[in-house]
Amino acid sequence: MLTADYKSMLLEKIKEEALQTGITRTLSSGRRSGYYIDGKLVTLDPEGAFLTVRLIFDMLTTIDFDAVGGPTLGAGPIVGALAAFSYINKRPIKTFIVRRDSKKHSTMKLIEGQFARGFRVIIVDDVVTTGNSILQAIDVIEQEKGEIVKIITLIDRQDGARERFDSLGYEFESIFTRVDLAL
């Protein structure tokens, strides 16, 4: 199957299962919106997880990096599925997640998984609005001397994240935007 086929299948899945319209919600950014995209309904679904990581896996083929990770909770399902998919496809990718708060016992880590100082990393997330949660994760990674190679999201709500990432010098790509969802 072609990448375009996977992309159109994933877009339909998002529209059918994750997109909620007609209700006003407060987003994690604090902004109010007349639509909501519950990315976890796609990234935690067997077909949705496969389609998401298949597209991301293809996007990574020409990039030099050491690991893929991002903020919990949005990146968690993506990186878990990506680790398994990459192993099955004989190109294992190390993955990690960044906690909002450090672990309260044992190692007290903020970064869980396959990450080491100096790693060149790709950041992933399901839905981005202003980019706050991604930038918080980036801050933790950079404190550990990680280098951000690229940011990839499933959906960009087009509410300022791209402009923020660009102004800070981060390369950003989303699989879909609000426009693709006809919003």
N, C-alpha and C positions, 0 to 999 in steps of 0.2 A: 504494500500500500504506500502511496506517496505521502510526503509530509503535509501537502495541502489537504489531503483527505483527512488525516488525523486532526489537522487544525479546524476544519469545518465541523468535524464530529464533536470536538471539544467545545467549540463555540455554541453549538446546539445544546449540548449538555449544560453549559453554564446558563444559557437562556431559560432552559426548561426547569432546572433544579436549584440554581443558586441565586438567580435574580428575583428580587422582590420589589414590586412597585406599588404605588398607591398608599404607602404608609410613610410617615416621617419618622426617621430614626436619628439618634445621636451617634456619630461615628467615634472611633477611638481618638481621632484628632480633636474631638469636641465640636466639630461642625455638624449641622443638621442637614439631612438629605432626604429627598422624596423617593429615593430608591436605595436599596441595600443589596450588596453582593456577598453572600455567605460562601466564601471560597472553600471552606472546609467541607461543604456538601459535595464539592467536586473532588478535592484532593484526598479525601478520605473514602471516596467511592472507588471500587476496583477499576472500573472502566475509566473514570475521571483521572485517577492516579496514573494509570498506564498512559493515557493520552498526554497528560501534563508532562510526565518525565520523558516520554518518547520525544516530544518536541524540544524540551530543554537539553536532553542528551545530544540531539542533532545540532543544537546551537553551540555546544561546547567543543565540537570536533576540531575547530581551528584555533582554539584559545589555549595558551600556556598557563596552567594553574596547578595548585597542589590539592585544593579541597573546595567543597561547595557547602555553604551553610547560610544561616540567617536567623532572624529573630523567632523565638518561640512565641506564639503558637503557629503562626502562618507558615513558617519554613519547615516545621517538624514533619508533617506528612509528606511534603515534597522530597526532603532529603532522605527520609527513610525509604521511600519508593525508589528514589534515584540510586541509592546504594545497592539495593537488590537488583534493579534493572541493569546497572552498569556491570555488576558481577556476572549476571546471566549472559551479557553480551561481551564478556571477556575483555572488558576495559574498566576494571574496578576504579571507582571514584570514592575518595575519602570524604566523609560528610560530618557535619557538626551543627549544633544549635547554640544560640546565645540566650542565656537566661535574662529575664528582666532584673532579677535580684540574685545575689550570690546564694549558693546553697548554704543552708544554716547549720550544717553539720559536716563531718568528715573533711572533704577536700575544700569546701567553700568556693568551688569554681563558678565562674560566670559562663565559661565556654565548656560545653559537654560534647564529647565525641572525638573525632579524628582531626585535631588541630594542634599545630606546634608553632612556636615563635618563628616569625619570618615567612610563614606560608603565604603564597599568592592565592587569593581566594575569590570565588564567585559568590555573590550574595543573592539568595532567592527569597521570594515571599509570594503569598497568594494575591493579595489585593493591596494596592498602595494609593493613598490619598495625598497626604502632605509629605510623607517620607519620614515622619518622626521615629517610628519604631525601627526602620532600617538604619537611620542615622545613629540611633542609640546603640544598635548592634555594631555598627562600624566603629564607633568610639571605643567599645570594648576590644574589638579585634585590633585596632590600631594601637591601643595601649599595650597589647601583647606583641607589637611589632609585625602584625599581619599587614599585607598589602592588598588593597581592594583592586581587583582586575576589572570587574564588571558587576553590575546589578541587573538581575533579570526578575521580572514579576509576571505572574499570570495575567493580571488585569491592572491597568493604570486608569484610575478614575479621572485623571486629567485635572486635578485640583491643586497643582503646584509642585508635586514631587519632582517631575522631570526638570523643572527650572532650578529647584534647589540642588539636585544632584549635579546638573550642568555647572552651576555657579561654584560648586566645590571641586569640580574637576573629575567627577565620577562618570564613567560610561554607563549608560542606562538603556535597557531595551525591555519592552513589554510584549507579550504574545498578543494581547488584545488591549484595546482602549474602550473608553465609554462609547465612542463613536461606533465601534464594532458591535456593541450591544444595542445600538439604535436608541441611545439615551441623549 
